[in-house]
């Protein structure tokens, strides 16, 4: 979306860190939800950072890396570190709140990979998601088997209908964060 004061704050922190240590600053546009990504947002982000004098060295569009996220998700399925879940959103939320393990967490690798393959052709949006095996006993609900991939049947403003299985924000940024030395956020 459009940038706000928090984005400017984080932008300045990163820019000043880059200047102080003669580093490389990458502007990363997190656009993995085709329903929320609009072409006008891309221009607005770039224009705002230019206006603020925040100079970056390169730009990454996460939508250009969808295949990488899909490959990582499939690898997690193959290692039994993720599973395909066909529960309703309401049931998933209740189970996470109650710290109850999803019945699909016991799927075999073969079952999960079969669901995975069907996400690209047979299933409809909302039929199935891929969830990371987390820690259902944690006091932090975000660790309760978070959803990492889902079907989005909506054209993307940059890549059109090339993909229909997209990562959620936390999954894509975790993968991207692993490829850089520092990620500085406003917190």
Secondary structure, 3 states (H helix, E strand, C coil): CCCCHHHHHHHHHHHHHHHHCCCCCEEEECCCCCCCCCHHHHHHHHHHHHHHCCCCCEEEEHHHHHHHHHHHHHHHHHCCCEEEECCCHHHHHHHHHCCCCCHHHHCCHHHHHHHHHHHCCCCCCCCCEEEECCCCCCCCHHHCCCEEEEECCCCECCCECCCCEEECHHHHHHHHHCCCCCCCCCC
